[in-house]
Amino acid sequence: VDVHEKADTYRVAIAQGTITVNKEVFDAITHHTAKKGDVLGVARIAGIMAAKKMPIDSSVHIIALTDCEVQFSLDVANHQITAICRTSCVGKTGVEMEAMTGVS
């Protein structure tokens, strides 16, 4: 899609996804006892790197992100971890695909 006639505007997208794990895995993640280290810290860095490496498909424009944040919310009762990725830029097209990639 040709977007050259669109004005540059501030654009923000937020995506979230939730994963359910068993109690042992949840405890290892939350108590920082996983053998491979800080699971959520590595996931945060991987999410940001993935969002910045977009596009995953050739029909998506390459976008210079001005911000990318990945945060986690823990649900102890259900052993769930929710990842929330917020991306933003000033440009001609949105950053939804980057947010979805970052949260994945």
All heavy atoms as an XYZ file, in Angstrom:
769
protein
N       0.848     -1.173      0.000
C       0.000      0.000      0.000
C       0.892      1.233      0.000
O       1.812      1.338      0.806
C      -0.927      0.010      1.240
C      -1.729      1.278      1.298
C      -1.820     -1.215      1.250
N       0.623      2.164     -0.887
C       1.384      3.399     -0.973
C       0.861      4.381      0.064
O      -0.298      4.798      0.025
C       1.248      3.986     -2.382
C       2.120      5.200     -2.607
O       2.765      5.672     -1.641
O       2.152      5.685     -3.749
N       1.704      4.766      1.012
C       1.279      5.659      2.092
C       1.930      7.035      2.002
O       1.833      7.826      2.932
C       1.566      5.030      3.480
C       0.752      3.766      3.682
C       3.050      4.777      3.666
N       2.561      7.347      0.883
C       3.334      8.591      0.814
C       2.493      9.843      0.999
O       3.002     10.868      1.435
C       4.132      8.654     -0.495
C       3.359      9.119     -1.683
N       2.591      8.267     -2.444
C       3.216     10.354     -2.216
C       2.026      8.965     -3.414
N       2.386     10.235     -3.299
N       1.215      9.823      0.699
C       0.370     11.009      0.841
C      -0.157     11.194      2.271
O      -0.687     12.254      2.593
C      -0.804     10.951     -0.140
C      -0.358     11.107     -1.578
C      -1.524     11.164     -2.546
O      -2.682     11.330     -2.093
O      -1.278     11.041     -3.745
N       0.002     10.182      3.114
C      -0.483     10.308      4.484
C       0.457     11.206      5.290
O       1.668     11.201      5.093
C      -0.556      8.929      5.147
C      -1.608      8.019      4.539
C      -1.549      6.643      5.149
C      -2.497      6.551      6.303
N      -2.549      5.197      6.878
N      -0.116     11.961      6.222
C       0.684     12.811      7.103
C       1.325     11.964      8.201
O       0.761     10.954      8.641
C      -0.199     13.881      7.728
N       2.513     12.391      8.629
C       3.138     11.754      9.782
C       2.341     12.122     11.029
O       2.042     13.300     11.262
C       4.576     12.236      9.960
C       5.532     11.602      8.975
O       5.149     10.646      8.282
O       6.689     12.063      8.904
N       1.967     11.111     11.810
C       1.265     11.335     13.067
C       1.841     10.407     14.125
O       2.499      9.410     13.814
C      -0.259     11.066     12.948
O      -0.452      9.726     12.500
C      -0.912     12.030     11.988
N       1.599     10.742     15.381
C       2.026      9.895     16.489
C       1.095      8.693     16.548
O      -0.129      8.844     16.569
C       1.974     10.685     17.798
C       2.385      9.891     19.005
C       3.679      9.401     19.128
C       1.485      9.629     20.018
C       4.061      8.672     20.242
C       1.856      8.912     21.141
C       3.148      8.436     21.245
O       3.517      7.708     22.353
N       1.661      7.511     16.563
C       0.868      6.283     16.538
C       1.303      5.363     17.674
O       2.489      5.224     17.940
C       1.038      5.584     15.194
C       0.502      6.448     14.052
C       1.005      5.954     12.712
N       0.494      6.792     11.635
C      -0.668      6.608     11.022
N      -1.461      5.618     11.374
N      -1.046      7.411     10.050
N       0.317      4.730     18.318
C       0.568      3.830     19.445
C      -0.261      2.569     19.258
O      -1.406      2.630     18.810
C       0.172      4.488     20.794
C       0.364      3.514     21.941
C       0.964      5.754     21.032
N       0.325      1.429     19.609
C      -0.425      0.170     19.609
C      -0.060     -0.604     20.874
O       1.086     -0.572     21.334
C      -0.103     -0.661     18.374
N      -1.041     -1.293     21.428
C      -0.827     -2.132     22.604
C      -1.406     -3.507     22.305
O      -2.551     -3.626     21.856
C      -1.494     -1.547     23.852
C      -0.901     -0.167     24.166
C      -1.328     -2.482     25.049
C      -1.635      0.586     25.249
N      -0.604     -4.529     22.528
C      -1.053     -5.915     22.342
C      -0.760     -6.682     23.625
O       0.174     -6.343     24.358
C      -0.344     -6.554     21.158
N      -1.561     -7.703     23.878
C      -1.279     -8.549     25.038
C      -1.597     -9.994     24.727
O      -2.430    -10.291     23.871
C      -2.021     -8.072     26.276
C      -3.487     -8.422     26.339
C      -4.112     -7.989     27.666
O      -3.808     -6.932     28.186
N      -4.988     -8.822     28.187
N      -0.903    -10.857     25.407
C      -1.123    -12.293     25.276
C      -0.876    -12.947     26.618
O      -0.063    -12.470     27.417
N      -1.573    -14.035     26.871
C      -1.464    -14.729     28.153
C      -1.083    -16.181     27.929
O      -1.601    -16.834     27.017
C      -2.805    -14.656     28.920
O      -3.129    -13.281     29.118
C      -2.724    -15.361     30.263
N      -0.188    -16.665     28.767
C       0.211    -18.070     28.723
C      -0.056    -18.683     30.099
O       0.160    -18.036     31.121
C       1.698    -18.229     28.318
C       2.063    -19.698     28.162
C       2.615    -17.538     29.308
C       3.411    -19.935     27.524
N      -0.546    -19.905     30.090
C      -0.780    -20.648     31.322
C       0.257    -21.757     31.400
O       0.472    -22.493     30.430
C      -2.197    -21.260     31.339
O      -3.149    -20.207     31.174
C      -2.468    -21.993     32.627
N       0.919    -21.854     32.539
C       1.937    -22.889     32.754
C       1.587    -23.668     34.018
O       0.716    -23.262     34.785
C       3.344    -22.254     32.875
C       3.761    -21.580     31.577
C       3.416    -21.267     34.030
N       2.282    -24.770     34.230
C       2.007    -25.520     35.458
C       2.661    -24.825     36.659
O       3.453    -23.889     36.509
C       2.432    -26.990     35.321
C       3.926    -27.165     35.167
O       4.724    -26.428     35.726
N       4.324    -28.156     34.399
N       2.316    -25.266     37.853
C       2.785    -24.617     39.085
C       4.301    -24.610     39.190
O       4.895    -23.605     39.588
C       2.171    -25.296     40.308
C       2.593    -24.644     41.629
C       1.968    -25.312     42.815
C       2.349    -24.749     44.157
N       3.321    -23.716     44.271
N       4.942    -25.707     38.826
C       6.405    -25.791     38.934
C       7.087    -24.764     38.039
O       8.042    -24.095     38.451
C       6.888    -27.208     38.598
C       6.460    -28.281     39.596
C       4.988    -28.691     39.493
O       4.378    -28.530     38.423
O       4.434    -29.144     40.511
N       6.606    -24.647     36.820
C       7.181    -23.672     35.883
C       6.914    -22.255     36.380
O       7.812    -21.403     36.383
C       6.626    -23.889     34.456
C       7.032    -22.753     33.533
C       7.093    -25.227     33.908
N       5.697    -21.980     36.805
C       5.344    -20.655     37.311
C       6.234    -20.279     38.493
O       6.751    -19.162     38.568
C       3.865    -20.611     37.708
C       3.369    -19.230     38.015
C       2.919    -18.403     36.995
C       3.353    -18.757     39.321
C       2.466    -17.116     37.263
C       2.895    -17.480     39.607
C       2.452    -16.653     38.572
N       6.420    -21.220     39.422
C       7.270    -20.964     40.592
C       8.714    -20.699     40.182
O       9.375    -19.811     40.726
C       7.202    -22.129     41.579
C       5.870    -22.193     42.316
O       5.107    -21.195     42.270
O       5.583    -23.256     42.910
N       9.227    -21.464     39.232
C      10.606    -21.266     38.768
C      10.776    -19.885     38.136
O      11.787    -19.209     38.342
C      10.997    -22.356     37.777
N       9.771    -19.454     37.390
C       9.825    -18.132     36.758
C       9.751    -17.034     37.806
O      10.561    -16.098     37.803
C       8.699    -17.988     35.714
C       8.961    -18.910     34.518
C       8.559    -16.532     35.269
C       7.792    -19.032     33.554
N       8.792    -17.140     38.710
C       8.566    -16.052     39.667
C       9.595    -16.015     40.797
O       9.852    -14.951     41.358
C       7.151    -16.130     40.269
O       6.965    -17.399     40.890
C       6.097    -15.915     39.193
N      10.204    -17.141     41.108
C      11.226    -17.183     42.167
C      12.641    -17.123     41.608
O      13.613    -17.286     42.354
C      11.042    -18.435     43.036
C       9.755    -18.449     43.794
N       8.730    -19.304     43.507
C       9.319    -17.667     44.818
C       7.719    -19.078     44.322
N       8.047    -18.076     45.123
N      12.754    -16.945     40.293
C      14.064    -16.819     39.616
C      14.961    -18.026     39.864
O      16.154    -17.886     40.105
C      14.775    -15.528     40.043
C      13.939    -14.307     39.827
N      13.693    -13.786     38.582
C      13.267    -13.523     40.711
C      12.918    -12.718     38.696
N      12.629    -12.545     39.969
N      14.354    -19.222     39.800
C      15.134    -20.444     40.004
C      15.228    -21.301     38.742
O      15.710    -22.425     38.803
C      14.522    -21.288     41.151
O      13.162    -21.604     40.832
C      14.595    -20.545     42.481
N      14.785    -20.765     37.612
C      14.879    -21.510     36.347
C      16.360    -21.702     36.009
O      17.171    -20.788     36.185
C      14.167    -20.759     35.225
N      16.722    -22.880     35.550
C      18.125    -23.196     35.262
C      18.752    -22.260     34.234
O      19.942    -22.011     34.262
C      18.246    -24.642     34.787
C      17.979    -25.655     35.871
C      18.150    -27.055     35.365
C      17.815    -28.045     36.462
N      17.940    -29.431     35.999
N      17.928    -21.735     33.321
C      18.471    -20.881     32.260
C      18.454    -19.404     32.620
O      18.727    -18.562     31.784
C      17.730    -21.131     30.958
C      17.936    -22.561     30.486
C      17.816    -22.667     29.017
C      18.164    -24.088     28.603
N      18.260    -24.235     27.197
N      18.101    -19.060     33.862
C      18.198    -17.675     34.291
C      16.879    -16.939     34.386
O      15.825    -17.542     34.587
N      16.951    -15.631     34.229
C      15.809    -14.722     34.390
C      14.888    -14.819     33.180
O      15.084    -14.140     32.171
C      16.328    -13.297     34.571
C      15.229    -12.273     34.749
O      14.042    -12.651     34.828
O      15.563    -11.077     34.812
N      13.867    -15.636     33.280
C      12.972    -15.924     32.157
C      12.268    -14.663     31.662
O      12.254    -14.381     30.461
C      11.931    -17.006     32.549
C      10.906    -17.207     31.445
C      12.638    -18.315     32.889
N      11.698    -13.883     32.556
C      10.954    -12.702     32.133
C      11.888    -11.595     31.629
O      11.536    -10.856     30.706
C      10.050    -12.189     33.256
C       8.950    -13.149     33.698
C       8.104    -12.522     34.780
C       8.103    -13.607     32.528
N      13.065    -11.494     32.190
C      14.041    -10.524     31.703
C      14.461    -10.831     30.269
O      14.518     -9.929     29.414
N      14.729    -12.092     30.003
C      15.098    -12.509     28.646
C      13.912    -12.334     27.700
O      14.060    -11.871     26.569
C      15.605    -13.973     28.640
C      15.796    -14.477     27.218
C      16.912    -14.073     29.420
N      12.713    -12.670     28.163
C      11.505    -12.518     27.339
C      11.267    -11.049     26.989
O      10.866    -10.723     25.867
C      10.294    -13.105     28.054
N      11.527    -10.150     27.938
C      11.357     -8.716     27.687
C      12.307     -8.255     26.581
O      11.908     -7.581     25.628
C      11.612     -7.919     28.969
C      11.520     -6.413     28.780
C      11.665     -5.645     30.096
N      10.488     -5.861     30.921
C      10.467     -6.598     32.039
N      11.560     -7.176     32.474
N       9.353     -6.738     32.720
N      13.558     -8.624     26.691
C      14.549     -8.243     25.673
C      14.203     -8.864     24.325
O      14.266     -8.201     23.286
C      15.968     -8.647     26.128
C      16.370     -7.790     27.332
C      16.973     -8.483     24.994
C      17.609     -8.278     28.045
N      13.808    -10.128     24.322
C      13.437    -10.798     23.072
C      12.231    -10.137     22.421
O      12.185     -9.975     21.193
C      13.147    -12.285     23.338
N      11.253     -9.734     23.228
C      10.071     -9.062     22.690
C      10.411     -7.735     22.046
O       9.928     -7.412     20.950
N      11.252     -6.951     22.715
C      11.662     -5.659     22.155
C      12.455     -5.865     20.871
O      12.226     -5.184     19.867
C      12.458     -4.859     23.199
C      11.534     -4.447     24.345
C      13.123     -3.635     22.562
C      12.255     -3.897     25.562
N      13.381     -6.809     20.889
C      14.169     -7.088     19.681
C      13.279     -7.549     18.536
O      13.463     -7.136     17.388
C      15.243     -8.133     19.984
C      16.368     -7.604     20.848
S      17.588     -8.868     21.268
C      18.229     -9.269     19.671
N      12.302     -8.397     18.828
C      11.396     -8.892     17.784
C      10.575     -7.761     17.190
O      10.411     -7.670     15.969
C      10.481     -9.974     18.352
N      10.067     -6.883     18.051
C       9.266     -5.757     17.558
C      10.099     -4.856     16.658
O       9.628     -4.384     15.625
C       8.701     -4.958     18.728
N      11.348     -4.647     17.004
C      12.221     -3.780     16.204
C      12.663     -4.443     14.905
O      13.032     -3.763     13.960
C      13.443     -3.377     17.027
C      13.115     -2.392     18.121
C      14.369     -1.981     18.856
C      14.070     -0.875     19.847
N      15.304     -0.352     20.438
N      12.630     -5.762     14.849
C      13.066     -6.503     13.659
C      11.953     -6.702     12.639
O      12.165     -7.295     11.610
C      13.618     -7.876     14.043
C      14.965     -7.841     14.676
C      16.007     -7.616     13.635
C      17.375     -7.890     14.210
N      18.408     -7.620     13.264
N      10.750     -6.221     12.947
C       9.643     -6.328     11.994
C      10.126     -5.793     10.664
O      11.003     -4.967     10.639
C       8.453     -5.509     12.498
C       7.534     -6.243     13.433
S       6.700     -7.613     12.679
C       5.770     -6.889     11.367
N       9.620     -6.148      9.524
C       8.390     -6.898      9.316
C       8.622     -8.404      9.219
O       9.665     -8.843      8.773
C       7.878     -6.360      7.988
C       9.111     -6.014      7.233
C      10.106     -5.550      8.287
N       7.603     -9.152      9.621
C       7.635    -10.597      9.478
C       7.011    -11.016      8.164
O       7.062    -12.167      7.781
C       6.923    -11.314     10.652
C       5.489    -10.829     10.792
C       7.688    -11.131     11.932
C       4.656    -11.615     11.771
N       6.401    -10.063      7.479
C       5.753    -10.379      6.213
C       6.023     -9.230      5.253
O       6.141     -8.074      5.646
C       4.285    -10.699      6.513
C       3.212     -9.932      5.813
O       3.467     -9.330      4.777
O       2.078     -9.970      6.327
N       6.182     -9.543      4.010
C       6.656     -8.570      3.029
C       5.665     -7.457      2.719
O       6.032     -6.462      2.104
C       7.034     -9.294      1.736
O       5.887     -9.922      1.184
N       4.424     -7.557      3.160
C       3.449     -6.501      2.872
C       3.416     -5.421      3.954
O       2.668     -4.464      3.848
C       2.053     -7.104      2.702
O       1.604     -7.636      3.930
N       4.241     -5.560      4.984
C       4.266     -4.607      6.086
C       5.408     -3.614      5.867
O       6.516     -3.999      5.524
C       4.451     -5.340      7.437
C       4.550     -4.371      8.592
C       3.316     -6.324      7.666
N       5.146     -2.326      6.068
C       6.182     -1.305      5.931
C       7.169     -1.400      7.089
O       6.779     -1.700      8.217
C       5.558      0.094      5.940
C       4.652      0.336      4.786
N       3.312      0.029      4.814
C       4.897      0.841      3.558
C       2.767      0.350      3.656
N       3.700      0.847      2.880
N       8.426     -1.098      6.825
C       9.424     -1.026      7.887
C       9.214      0.293      8.623
O       9.124      1.350      8.017
C      10.839     -1.119      7.311
C      11.037     -2.484      6.654
C      11.881     -0.871      8.391
C      12.336     -2.624      5.900
N       9.127      0.236      9.944
C       8.818      1.407     10.754
C       9.916      1.607     11.795
O      10.338      0.654     12.448
C       7.460      1.227     11.467
C       6.350      1.103     10.429
C       7.186      2.364     12.426
C       5.013      0.745     11.003
N      10.343      2.845     11.937
C      11.310      3.194     12.981
C      10.532      3.464     14.269
O       9.894      4.504     14.410
C      12.119      4.411     12.562
N      10.558      2.530     15.187
C       9.846      2.712     16.451
C      10.508      3.808     17.273
O      11.734      3.905     17.326
C       9.853      1.414     17.259
C       9.098      0.224     16.682
C       9.250     -0.980     17.592
C       7.644      0.555     16.476
N       9.693      4.626     17.919
C      10.226      5.623     18.846
C      10.187      5.121     20.282
O      10.834      5.685     21.156
C       9.449      6.949     18.737
O       8.063      6.697     18.961
C       9.641      7.582     17.369
N       9.429      4.041     20.518
C       9.368      3.442     21.844
C       8.821      2.028     21.731
O       7.985      1.739     20.870
C       8.464      4.261     22.770
C       8.540      3.797     24.220
O       9.622      3.346     24.653
O       7.527      3.884     24.936
N       9.319      1.160     22.569
C       8.803     -0.206     22.667
C       9.009     -0.674     24.098
O      10.126     -0.645     24.614
C       9.533     -1.137     21.694
S       8.909     -2.828     21.755
N       7.923     -1.072     24.737
C       7.973     -1.550     26.112
C       7.282     -2.903     26.199
O       6.236     -3.104     25.584
C       7.243     -0.583     27.045
C       7.790      0.817     27.057
C       6.896      1.777     27.832
O       5.930      1.315     28.480
O       7.157      2.976     27.758
N       7.869     -3.812     26.965
C       7.237     -5.104     27.234
C       7.164     -5.255     28.748
O       8.176     -5.132     29.444
C       8.032     -6.275     26.609
C       7.406     -7.610     26.994
C       8.113     -6.136     25.096
N       5.958     -5.484     29.250
C       5.745     -5.661     30.674
C       4.991     -6.963     30.915
O       4.344     -7.483     29.997
C       4.956     -4.481     31.244
C       5.664     -3.171     31.094
C       4.831     -2.004     31.599
O       3.629     -2.106     31.781
N       5.494     -0.887     31.829
N       5.058     -7.447     32.145
C       4.404     -8.700     32.495
C       3.513     -8.527     33.703
O       3.824     -7.789     34.631
C       5.447     -9.790     32.770
C       6.333    -10.052     31.607
C       7.598     -9.483     31.538
C       5.909    -10.838     30.551
C       8.416     -9.703     30.448
C       6.714    -11.058     29.457
C       7.971    -10.485     29.407
N       2.393     -9.240     33.682
C       1.461     -9.284     34.794
C       1.314    -10.752     35.190
O       1.133    -11.614     34.323
C       0.117     -8.706     34.346
O      -0.854     -8.911     35.336
N       1.421    -11.030     36.480
C       1.378    -12.407     36.969
C       0.066    -12.696     37.683
O      -0.365    -11.921     38.539
C       2.542    -12.662     37.921
C       3.939    -12.377     37.360
C       4.982    -12.554     38.450
C       4.233    -13.259     36.175
N      -0.554    -13.819     37.339
C      -1.770    -14.299     37.993
C      -1.392    -15.574     38.727
O      -1.337    -16.658     38.134
C      -2.862    -14.563     36.947
C      -4.148    -15.119     37.546
O      -4.158    -15.532     38.726
O      -5.147    -15.157     36.802
N      -1.097    -15.430     40.006
C      -0.602    -16.548     40.809
C      -1.628    -17.671     40.919
O      -1.286    -18.854     40.803
C      -0.185    -16.051     42.222
C       0.267    -17.208     43.100
C       0.902    -14.998     42.116
N      -2.886    -17.339     41.115
C      -3.931    -18.346     41.318
C      -4.098    -19.266     40.115
O      -4.359    -20.457     40.269
C      -5.260    -17.663     41.634
N      -3.933    -18.723     38.910
C      -4.134    -19.507     37.688
C      -2.844    -19.867     36.965
O      -2.885    -20.420     35.866
C      -5.065    -18.742     36.735
C      -6.443    -18.594     37.322
O      -7.079    -19.570     37.688
N      -6.891    -17.357     37.445
N      -1.701    -19.531     37.561
C      -0.380    -19.798     36.964
C      -0.292    -19.221     35.552
O       0.148    -19.875     34.628
C      -0.052    -21.305     36.966
C      -0.184    -21.923     38.309
N      -1.018    -22.972     38.552
C       0.387    -21.610     39.491
C      -0.953    -23.295     39.828
N      -0.106    -22.478     40.424
N      -0.724    -17.969     35.420
C      -0.724    -17.313     34.111
C       0.195    -16.104     34.114
O       0.296    -15.386     35.110
C      -2.132    -16.865     33.726
C      -3.084    -18.015     33.485
C      -4.468    -17.539     33.113
O      -4.922    -16.489     33.547
N      -5.152    -18.343     32.314
N       0.820    -15.899     32.968
C       1.662    -14.731     32.753
C       1.100    -14.000     31.541
O       0.937    -14.594     30.473
C       3.126    -15.127     32.499
C       3.649    -15.942     33.687
C       3.987    -13.892     32.230
C       4.938    -16.666     33.414
N       0.792    -12.726     31.723
C       0.309    -11.908     30.622
C       1.421    -10.952     30.210
O       1.982    -10.246     31.056
C      -0.948    -11.112     31.022
O      -1.981    -12.050     31.354
C      -1.427    -10.213     29.893
N       1.748    -10.977     28.937
C       2.729    -10.049     28.377
C       1.974     -8.926     27.693
O       0.980     -9.160     27.000
C       3.618    -10.766     27.371
N       2.434     -7.703     27.913
C       1.824     -6.527     27.300
C       2.931     -5.764     26.587
O       3.937     -5.405     27.202
C       1.156     -5.623     28.355
C       0.111     -6.420     29.136
C       0.548     -4.381     27.709
C      -0.155     -5.907     30.509
N       2.756     -5.551     25.288
C       3.744     -4.821     24.499
C       3.109     -3.539     23.977
O       2.041     -3.566     23.364
C       4.247     -5.673     23.332
S       5.508     -4.847     22.334
N       3.779     -2.424     24.232
C       3.327     -1.104     23.763
C       4.389     -0.572     22.818
O       5.560     -0.473     23.188
C       3.155     -0.159     24.940
C       2.685      1.230     24.559
C       2.702      2.150     25.795
N       2.251      3.474     25.475
C       3.014      4.414     24.897
N       4.250      4.154     24.570
N       2.511      5.612     24.651
N       3.989     -0.254     21.596
C       4.899      0.298     20.607
C       4.386      1.661     20.159
O       3.178      1.920     20.205
C       5.027     -0.619     19.374
O       3.714     -0.873     18.849
C       5.686     -1.938     19.725
N       5.305      2.517     19.731
C       4.887      3.809     19.204
C       5.890      4.311     18.177
O       7.037      3.864     18.133
C       4.724      4.838     20.328
O       5.957      5.084     20.952
N       5.415      5.235     17.350
C       6.257      5.881     16.355
C       5.588      7.163     15.891
O       4.428      7.416     16.202
C       6.514      4.965     15.159
S       5.140      4.872     13.994
N       6.343      7.952     15.167
C       5.778      9.070     14.430
C       5.963      8.693     12.968
O       7.091      8.537     12.504
C       6.488     10.401     14.751
C       5.952     11.517     13.874
C       6.333     10.732     16.229
N       4.864      8.459     12.283
C       4.983      7.989     10.905
C       3.672      7.997     10.165
O       2.667      8.533     10.631
N       3.688      7.347      9.006
C       2.551      7.329      8.100
C       1.664      6.098      8.269
O       0.607      6.014      7.672
C       3.048      7.393      6.654
C       3.830      8.655      6.348
C       4.329      8.646      4.929
C       5.204      9.837      4.630
N       4.637     11.123      4.935
N       2.114      5.157      9.048
C       1.361      3.914      9.207
C       1.520      3.401     10.634
O       2.449      3.788     11.343
C       1.807      2.871      8.152
O       0.943      1.737      8.214
C       3.237      2.440      8.365
N       0.608      2.562     11.061
C       0.544      2.113     12.444
C       1.609      1.121     12.847
O       2.381      0.633     12.029
N       1.632      0.806     14.134
C       2.637     -0.081     14.707
C       1.993     -1.313     15.353
O       2.552     -1.913     16.260
C       3.516      0.679     15.725
C       4.440      1.646     15.028
C       2.683      1.408     16.761
N       0.810     -1.709     14.837
C       0.090     -2.843     15.419
C       0.847     -4.152     15.244
O       0.919     -4.970     16.177
C      -1.298     -2.980     14.774
C      -2.212     -1.809     15.010
C      -2.021     -0.666     14.018
O      -1.196     -0.785     13.072
O      -2.695      0.367     14.193
N       1.398     -4.371     14.078
C       2.113     -5.630     13.820
C       3.353     -5.735     14.724
O       3.692     -6.816     15.204
C       2.533     -5.743     12.356
C       1.351     -5.874     11.403
S       0.335     -7.336     11.725
C       1.456     -8.638     11.275
N       4.018     -4.612     14.965
C       5.180     -4.615     15.845
C       4.782     -4.972     17.266
O       5.468     -5.747     17.940
C       5.876     -3.240     15.801
C       6.605     -2.960     14.496
C       5.698     -2.584     13.329
O       4.477     -2.392     13.531
O       6.216     -2.485     12.216
N       3.664     -4.435     17.746
C       3.186     -4.750     19.087
C       2.815     -6.229     19.213
O       3.153     -6.883     20.199
C       2.000     -3.868     19.467
N       2.133     -6.752     18.201
C       1.757     -8.176     18.240
C       2.989     -9.073     18.183
O       3.052    -10.092     18.870
C       0.796     -8.504     17.102
C      -0.588     -7.932     17.340
S      -1.818     -8.523     16.174
C      -1.298     -7.774     14.658
N       3.969     -8.695     17.395
C       5.207     -9.477     17.327
C       5.955     -9.404     18.650
O       6.455    -10.423     19.143
C       6.098     -8.969     16.177
O       5.373     -9.100     14.949
C       7.387     -9.761     16.092
N       6.007     -8.229     19.251
C       6.699     -8.073     20.525
C       6.081     -8.880     21.640
O       6.774     -9.424     22.494
N       4.778     -8.973     21.670
C       4.110     -9.723     22.731
C       4.219    -11.242     22.473
O       4.213    -12.015     23.415
C       2.641     -9.283     22.906
C       1.702     -9.962     21.935
C       2.171     -9.538     24.320
N       4.359    -11.607     21.240
C       4.460    -13.048     20.913
C       5.767    -13.629     21.432
O       5.842    -14.757     21.810
C       4.400    -13.263     19.402
O       3.120    -12.922     18.936
